[in-house]
Amino acid sequence: MSGARILLVDDDRAFRVSTAALLRDDGYEVVGAENGAEGVEALKAGRFDLLLLDLRMPGLDGIRIVEALRAWGEGIPILMISGYGTVQAAVDALHAGADDFLAKPVEPDVLSARVARLLERRPGAPAEPTPERPLVGRSAPVIDVLRQIEQVGPTDATVLVTGETGTGKELVAHAVHRASRRSVGPFVAVNCAALAEGVLESELFGHVRGSFTGAVKDKVGLVQAADGGTLFLDEIGDISPGLQQRLLRVLQEREVTRVGDVRATRVDVRIVAATRRDLRSEMEAGRFRDDLFYRLNVFRIALPPLRERQEDIPLLAEHRLLRLADISGRGRDAGDPPLSPLAMRMLRAYPWPGNVRELFSAIESAWIRAGAGRIEGQHLPEEVRAAAGGLQGLERYRAPDDGADERDVIRRALEDADGVRARAAERLGMGRTTLWRKMKELGLDGSS
């Protein structure tokens, strides 16, 4: 992609000068920045096709820049470079949202090849990977998933991703693809539960003209379309026994036969499958082939439901709000807390049966209701407020933006109820025992 504009951000002047010269010799336009803040200003001022970014710099480091760009929905390819060439440094960079990582000293030929590869991926990729990180969060379950992606990504092993609806199975599939040698190839996704059996068969394996009514011309299936890359089969547990048999042949023989054809075509494709079902139970019940299950279950990544990583809810909420602000062009002052403390407690009190997908929908709904202001408890969806129980009542005694904490709110309710705890508990929307316990925890006078 000769003529592409590249932004090079690195506090090492010698490296910056020599690298810029190399890239200019390759035909690229290069803009240099000596620190993170200068790099951000350059990104705001102009369009770039690729960002080369130092991992560790004084002030605003590379990780924070990548996280901010991905949170804003900016999909610019990012090649992270660091003198700290450890596995953990690479993991940190890729987890933050970088597309590739190189350790210094960088061989010129290697750098040229990586830059060319990233620039070639940008236009015309069959399925653009999401700009969001695979999973947002710092909880132990999330870190464990990210480590598993790091382990299996560079291999060609078949991966089975399990988890409830809305936990981010397709994001993980994208991450496995990006971490593999196939990352320059296509990523093709198909939702097996969304298509009728006959349609799904034709979509997956293709067909020849005249093989059935409506087949007016030859069609290449998605398995062949993913040749050299990754095929993601979402909700694999929903496919019929007949399709299970055909898919098993793809995994065993690495070949595909179009509907109505007698010739098989060789394919080089990695399979990443996902399901919300317990495939072992489905297998025992006779609904899922055991031979296919064992072919798929080479490396399993189990995604945790959101209720098991509640400490990530603040990060997820902030991530979604930044994205919404960017899409709308509304923006917000980074110093303003986007959610009130009570609203955040209400989010953490809800069990989130729809997981991250449901959380993002709730945040968007509350963001719309709040307008340009801070999200308060009353802006959250009814089911979230209902599950929060007594937390709802606290909202009545919190004046907008007065900074009152839970202790102040309970004291106000007691004063309003003339010190009668039963009446205060009713107004706060909580039981008397709960109120008594909270008063004790907060050091309020139990005789009130």
N, C-alpha and C positions, 0 to 999 in steps of 0.2 A: 504494500500500500504506500508507494512512493508519494512524497508530498504531505504525508500525515503530520499533524502537529503533536509534538510530545512535550509534556511538562516534566522536567527533571528537578526534583526537590531533594537536596542533600547538603548537609552542612560541611562536608569534606570538599574544599575547593578544588584540590587536585583531581579527585575522582570526578567531580562535576564537570570540570573542563575537559578531561580526557574522554569521558563518556559522551559528552555533547559533540565533540569532534568526530568520534566514531559514528554516532548516529547521523550526523550531517553528511558524512561520507556515504552513508547508506541511502541518502536522498530524503531524509526527514527534516522538518523544521523543528528546532529545539529551543525551548524557553527554559532558562535556569532560574531556580530560586534557592536561596541559601538557608532557609529555615521554614518551619511549618506555617507560620503566620504569613510569610511572603508567598508561599505556595497557595494558600487559601485565597489570598487577594487575586492572584493570577487566575485561579479557577473561576472566580466571580467575574473577572474582567473579560474573559474570552473563552472560546470553545477549543477543547483539546480532544484528540483521538486516543491518547494513551497517557497514563500517569506513571512515571518511575519515581518511587518514593522510598526514602531512607526510613528504616524502622525506628531508630532511636535518634532523636535530635533534642537539643535543649528547648524548653518551652513546650510548644505543641508538637507532639511526636507523631510518627506515621500511623500508629494504631488508631489514635483518636481521629485523625483525618479520615482514614478509611471508614471507621464506624459512622462518622457524621455523613459522609457521602452516601453510604448505603442506606442509612436511616432516612436521608432525604429522597431516596429513590434514584440517585444518580448511578447510571449503569456503565460509566467509563471504565474500560479495562485498566486494572492496576497491577503493576509488577513491583513487588516489594523487594528491596535490596538491603542487606544488613551485614555489618562486620561481625555480628554475633551469630555465626553460622551454626546454631544448634537446632536440633529437632524441635525443641520447644519454641524457638523463635519463629520457625516456619509454621508451626501449628497456630501460634498466636496470630500471625499475619493472615493465614487462610481463614481462621475462625472469624476474624474481624471483617472479612469480605474481600480480601485481595484475591486476584485470579491466579497469581503465580509468585514464586519466591526464589531469589538467588542469594547465595552467600558470597561476600567479598573474600578474596579478590575474584573478580568476574572475568572469565575468559572472553575475549572480544567476540569470537565465533559463537559462543553459547548465548551471549547477550543479544547479538544480532538475530539469531534463530528464534529466541523467545519473544523478542519484540515483534518480529514478522508474524509469528504464530498468533499472538494476541490480536494484532491488527487485522489479520485475515479472518479471525473468528467473528469480529464485530458485525459486518454486514452479511445478511443472508443466511444466518444460522437457522436450521429448521425449527428449533425451539429455544428461544432465548432463555437462559437461566434467570431466575428471579434475582433482582438486585438485593433482596433481603438476605441476611445471614441465614445459614441452614436452620439454626435454632438460636433465638435470643435468650440469654440467661447465663447465670453463673452458678446455678445450683449443681450439686453433685450428680444428679441424674443427667443433666444436660452435658456436663463435662465428660461423663462416661460415654454418652452417645457420640460426642465429637471425637473422642479418642478411638472409638470403633470405626468411625468414618476414615480417620487417619490410617488405621491398620489395614482396612480392606480396600480402600480406594485405589492404591497403586497396583493391586492384583487384578486378575480377570475373573475372580470368583463370583458366582451367582449370589445375589444378596436378597434376603427376605426381610422386609421392613414391616413390623407389626405395631399395632396401636389403635386406640380408639379414633373415631372420626374427629377431625380437626386438630390432630396432634402435630401435623407437619410432615407426613410421610413423603409427599412429593418433594418437599424441600430437601429432605435427606437424600432422596434419590438423585436430585440435581447435584448435591454436594459430593456424592460418591462418584458421579460422572466427572465432575470438575477435578477431582483428585486423581483421576486415572490417566493412563497414556492415551485413552480414547477421547480426552477432553476436546481435541481438535475436530473430532467427528460429531455426527448428529446425536442429539438427545431427543428421542421420540417417545411421547407419552400417550397412553390410551387408557380410558376408564372402562374397564370390562363390565362394570355394573350398569353403565349408561346406555348400552346398545343391545338390541335383540340378538339372539344367537346367530341367525343367518347373516345379519349385517356385520356382527363382530368377526365372524369367520372370514368374510370377504375383506374387511378392513385389515385384519391381521395378516392373512396369507395371500391376498390378492386373488384375481380370477382372470380367466381367459374369456375372450369374446364368445357369446352364445352359451356359456356354461349354465346360465339360468335366465329367467325372464328379466329383462332390464339390463343385462350385461351386454351393452352395445359396443364395448371396446375392451381391450386388455387393460388390466389394472395391476400395478405393483402394490403389494401389501406393505403394511407398516414394519413387518419383520425385515423385509428387504430394504426398506427406506432407512432402517437403522444400521445397515451394514457399515462396519468400521466404527460404530459408536455404541450407544446404550439404548435398549428398549425398556421402558418403564411400564409395567403392567399393574395398574392400580386396581384394587379389589379383585385380585386373582381368585379369591375364594368363591366368587359368584359365577365362574364360567362352568359350562355344562360338561358332562363326562366326555362327550365327543370331542369338544375343543381341548379338553385336558389331554386326550390321547395325541392330538395333532401337535400340541405345544411340547409334549414330552419328546416327540421326534426331533423338534428343533433343538432341544437341549442335548439330546443324545447324539444325534447325527450331524448337527450343525448344518442342516439343510432345510429348505422349505419348498412345498409344492403348492402352487396356486390352485384354487378351486377350478375343476374342469380340466386340469392339465395332467399329463402323465410324467412330465419331466421334473426332476428336483433341481433346485438351485442352491449352491453352496452359499452360506452366509457366515460372516464373522461378526457376531453381535453379542454383547454382554446383556444378560437379563437381570434387572432389578425388579422384584415383585413386591407388592404391598397388600395388606389385608387388615380389615378390622375384625375378622373372624378368628376363632381358635381352630386352626387347620388340623391340629391333632384330633380334636373332637369331631370335626367334619370327616376326617379320615376314618375314625372308628365307627362313625355312623354310616359309612359307605357312600358319602356324598363327594369325597375327594380322594383321588387316586393316591395310594401310598407311594408308588414309584415316582410320581410327579412331586409329591411332597418332599421326598428325600433329595430329589434333584434341585429343588428350590431352596431347601433349608441348609445350604452349605454354610452360609454365614448370616446369622439372624441379628438384626438390630431392633430391639424392643423400645418403642418410644413411651416415655412416661406421660400419664395424663396430667393435666395442669394442676389438679388438686394435690398431686404428689410433689409439686415444685412451686408452691405458693410464693416462695421468696423471690421468684422471677417475675411476679405480676407487676411490680412497679416498673421494672425495665421494659417489659412488654407494653405496658400502657404508655410509657414515655415514647417508645419506639413508634407506636401507632399514631400518637398525637403529632410527632414530628413529621411523619409521612402525610397526615391529613393537612397539616398547616402548609406543607410544601405544595401539595396538589392544588389547594385552594388559592395559593398565593397570598394567604392572609398573614402567615407568619405569626410569631409571638416573641415577646421579650424572654430571652433565655433565663433571666433572673426570676421570672414569675413562676411559682409552682403551678403546674397545669391542673392538678387535682387537689382538692382540699384533703387534709389528713383524714377526716371522717369518710369522705368518698373512697379514699384508698383502703381504709379498713373495711368498708362495705364490699369492695371488690375482693379482698382477701377472705371475706367470710362466706362468699358464694362458692358452691362446689364445681361450677363450670362443666356441666355434662357435655357441652359442645366444645370444650377445651379452648385452644388459642383462637380458633375461628370464631367461637361465640364471644370471647373476650374482645376481639377486635371489632365485632359488630356492636357490642355494647358501648365500647369507647366511642365509636363513630356516632352512635345515636346520642350519647351524652354530649359529645362535642357540638353537635348540631343544636341541641336544646340550650346549651350554655352560651351560644353565640360567640362573642369575642372574649367572654369572661372565663373565670376559673370554673372548673367542673365541681359542683357540689353534689351532695347525696341525692337531692331531689331530681337531679338531671339523669340519674342512672335508670335503666329499665326497671319496670315494676317487679319482675321476678328477682332481680338483684336486691332491690330494696326490701322485698318480702323476706328473703332468706337472711337478711342482716338482722332481723328481729329488733331488739332494743336499740340498735344503732340508729334506726330511723328516728326514734323519738328525740335523740340527742340533737338532731338537726334543728328542731323547733326552737331550741334555746341557744343557738349559735347565731349571733348577728353576722351578716355578710362581712367578710374580711376583717373580723375583729380579733382574729388570732387566738380565740378562746380554746383551751384544751379541754379534755374530757372532764377534768376535775371542776373547772369553772362552770361547764355546762350543767353538771349534776347539781352543783351548789345553787345555780339559778333556778333549776326545777324545784329544789327543796324550798327555796324562799317563796316561789310562786305558790307552792302547796302548803304554806304556813308550817313547814317542818314535818308534815304528815308523810311518812315514807311510802305508805300504800298509795296515796294520791299522787305523789311524785313519780313512783314507779309506773303507774298507769299512764301518766302524761308522757313519760319517757319511752313508753312502749316496751317495758321490760318487766319481768317478775320481781316480786319483793325480795326474794332470796338473791337474785342477780344484783339488784340495786345494793343490797346490804353488803354483798361480796365486793362490789366495785368500790363502795364507800370505804371499806376496810383497806383495800389495796391502795387507794388514793390518799389515805390518811385523813379522811373527813371524819368529823365528830359523829360517832355512832349514835349518840343520843339525840341527834337532830330530828 
